[in-house]
Amino acid sequence: MLIYSIVVTYNGIKWLDKCFGSLVNSTVSTKILVIDNKSTDGTPDQIRLKFPSVEVIETGQNLGFGKANNIGLTRALDENADYVFLLNQDAWVETDTIEKLVSAQSLDYAILSPVHLNGQGDALDFGFANYLLNSLTPDFTSDIYLNRLKPIYEMQYANAAAWLLNMKCVELVGGFDPSFFMYGEDGNYMHRIKYYRLKIGVCPSARIYHDRQFRDDKKWDGLYAKRNLLMIYFKDLNKSLIRKSTRFLISQSIATLKDILRLRPKNVIIDIYAIVYVIVSFREIVSARKQAKQRCAFITSCQEK
């Protein structure tokens, strides 16, 4: 069984020991592949020095999360890997995390996620806690209380900080939509998984630690966040684009009018930006939706087989 562990890095030197130390010591052997997005803090050299078994590919530019991961997915597909484990540079695993995920795998599940703890390991990661509450099957809470946890629970969303991807499913669904630079690519990918009637699950016995509670994500607020939300919304293959467009134009027009009447200039700017962005990007949205329906979308080498 061939398993790839793929880590996209960008100035992640502070987490190298925990992240790669944990992967190297995993009870299941994996090929560890780093895709470095032009780090300026010496990350690639330090990985090669401290972890010589890890292969590092330097992109020479910052490709973003999804496009960089596609390089790793392409390699794994070309080598007929069985699974790929995606891990954030600011996260690390327990020794048996990957083993538990692989043991729990089922062909119905395109993605299996471990439980995400914070960097200290004394609480659930704040984002993951919300995903659990909002998207898990109803019997999960009862099973926790009654101490009868199942190997897998279906959920609607799990962020891509730690995913075990079944490569048979990747051959069908494909890679990440490269138009998402950072944030939103995992939401889009999970919409595509549901389009193919595959499942997303969490394995409650497997854990990772995600050191992001003090990370400053304010630069992703405002127009950038709005753009990503719009792309997720319009590229969702599970719903008609015509219906989505009609609903958006009506709701956004009403929101813009309300913000004008309530003298909210910042909101008005975002509202107008949203409408203009959708109009300008509509052709790209249509093209991306069409491509996403192709076998192994966004990974050229796979489509050519």
SULDAWO-V425652 format. One record per residue. N is the residue number from 0. SS is DSSP state (H for helix, E for strand, - for the rest). D_CENTER is the distance of its C-alpha to the mean C-alpha in Angstrom with 2 decimals. Layout:
N:SS:D_CENTER
N:SS:D_CENTER
This chain:
0:-:23.71
1:-:21.44
2:E:18.12
3:E:16.14
4:E:14.25
5:E:12.26
6:E:11.92
7:E:11.54
8:E:14.35
9:-:16.02
10:-:19.07
11:-:17.84
12:H:21.28
13:H:21.67
14:H:19.10
15:H:20.12
16:H:22.58
17:H:20.49
18:H:17.30
19:H:19.21
20:H:22.17
21:H:20.27
22:H:18.81
23:H:22.30
24:-:23.90
25:-:21.79
26:-:24.18
27:-:22.45
28:-:22.85
29:-:19.90
30:E:19.95
31:E:18.08
32:E:16.94
33:E:16.14
34:E:15.21
35:E:16.85
36:-:16.50
37:-:20.19
38:-:20.49
39:-:23.88
40:-:24.37
41:-:25.14
42:H:21.86
43:H:22.33
44:H:25.99
45:H:25.48
46:H:23.03
47:H:25.64
48:H:28.40
49:H:27.07
50:-:25.06
51:-:26.96
52:-:25.33
53:-:21.94
54:E:21.63
55:E:20.59
56:E:19.97
57:E:20.69
58:-:19.57
59:-:22.28
60:-:20.21
61:-:17.05
62:-:14.88
63:-:11.80
64:H:8.35
65:H:7.73
66:H:11.44
67:H:11.92
68:H:9.58
69:H:11.61
70:H:14.64
71:H:13.78
72:H:12.99
73:H:16.29
74:H:18.13
75:H:17.10
76:H:18.17
77:H:21.34
78:-:22.23
79:-:21.69
80:-:19.36
81:-:18.95
82:E:15.56
83:E:12.79
84:E:11.36
85:E:8.40
86:E:9.42
87:-:9.40
88:-:12.92
89:-:13.91
90:E:13.41
91:E:15.76
92:E:16.72
93:-:20.03
94:-:22.18
95:-:21.70
96:H:18.02
97:H:17.07
98:H:20.48
99:H:20.01
100:H:16.72
101:H:18.48
102:H:21.61
103:H:20.08
104:-:18.37
105:-:19.75
106:-:19.70
107:-:18.81
108:E:15.32
109:E:12.68
110:E:10.19
111:E:11.75
112:E:10.58
113:E:13.24
114:E:14.62
115:E:13.49
116:E:16.67
117:E:17.40
118:-:18.73
119:-:22.21
120:-:21.40
121:-:23.66
122:-:21.35
123:E:18.03
124:-:15.32
125:H:16.13
126:H:12.87
127:H:12.45
128:H:16.12
129:H:15.71
130:H:13.18
131:H:15.75
132:H:18.61
133:H:17.40
134:H:15.91
135:E:17.59
136:-:20.66
137:-:23.92
138:H:25.39
139:H:22.90
140:H:24.89
141:H:28.12
142:H:27.07
143:H:26.16
144:H:29.55
145:-:31.44
146:-:29.79
147:-:28.95
148:-:25.22
149:-:24.02
150:-:21.82
151:-:18.99
152:E:18.39
153:E:16.66
154:E:14.33
155:-:12.91
156:-:9.59
157:-:7.66
158:-:4.98
159:-:2.86
160:-:6.22
161:E:7.89
162:E:7.56
163:E:10.81
164:E:10.77
165:E:14.25
166:H:15.36
167:H:17.86
168:H:15.24
169:H:13.51
170:H:17.09
171:H:17.18
172:H:13.91
173:E:13.21
174:-:10.57
175:-:8.42
176:-:10.87
177:-:12.20
178:-:13.66
179:-:10.64
180:-:11.49
181:-:9.45
182:-:7.79
183:-:7.58
184:H:5.87
185:H:3.36
186:H:6.91
187:H:8.69
188:H:7.42
189:H:8.45
190:H:11.55
191:H:12.37
192:H:12.23
193:H:14.62
194:H:16.68
195:-:17.50
196:-:18.31
197:-:16.03
198:E:14.73
199:E:11.92
200:E:13.59
201:E:14.06
202:E:16.64
203:E:18.74
204:E:20.64
205:E:17.81
206:E:16.79
207:E:14.96
208:E:15.91
209:E:13.73
210:-:16.13
211:-:14.95
212:-:17.60
213:-:19.72
214:-:17.29
215:-:18.56
216:-:16.14
217:H:19.18
218:H:18.94
219:H:15.98
220:-:18.37
221:-:20.79
222:H:20.69
223:H:17.34
224:H:15.62
225:H:17.92
226:H:17.05
227:H:13.31
228:H:14.36
229:H:16.92
230:H:14.76
231:H:12.55
232:H:15.97
233:H:17.87
234:-:15.54
235:-:15.26
236:-:17.33
237:-:18.53
238:-:20.95
239:-:23.69
240:H:23.21
241:H:26.84
242:H:26.49
243:H:23.43
244:H:25.36
245:H:28.48
246:H:26.90
247:H:25.13
248:H:28.40
249:H:30.40
250:H:28.20
251:H:27.49
252:H:31.20
253:H:32.20
254:H:29.82
255:H:31.21
256:H:34.74
257:H:34.24
258:H:32.82
259:H:35.82
260:H:38.27
261:-:36.81
262:-:36.92
263:-:33.27
264:H:33.03
265:H:29.51
266:H:28.22
267:H:30.42
268:H:28.94
269:H:25.38
270:H:26.78
271:H:28.60
272:H:25.72
273:H:23.58
274:H:26.41
275:H:27.12
276:H:23.53
277:H:23.27
278:H:26.69
279:H:26.05
280:H:22.67
281:H:23.76
282:H:24.64
283:H:21.28
284:H:19.62
285:H:22.08
286:H:21.52
287:H:17.71
288:H:18.27
289:H:20.92
290:H:18.98
291:H:16.04
292:-:18.83
293:-:19.92
294:-:19.45
295:-:16.72
296:E:15.76
297:-:15.04
298:-:16.24
299:H:19.97
300:H:21.35
301:H:20.12
302:H:21.64
303:-:24.87
304:-:25.47
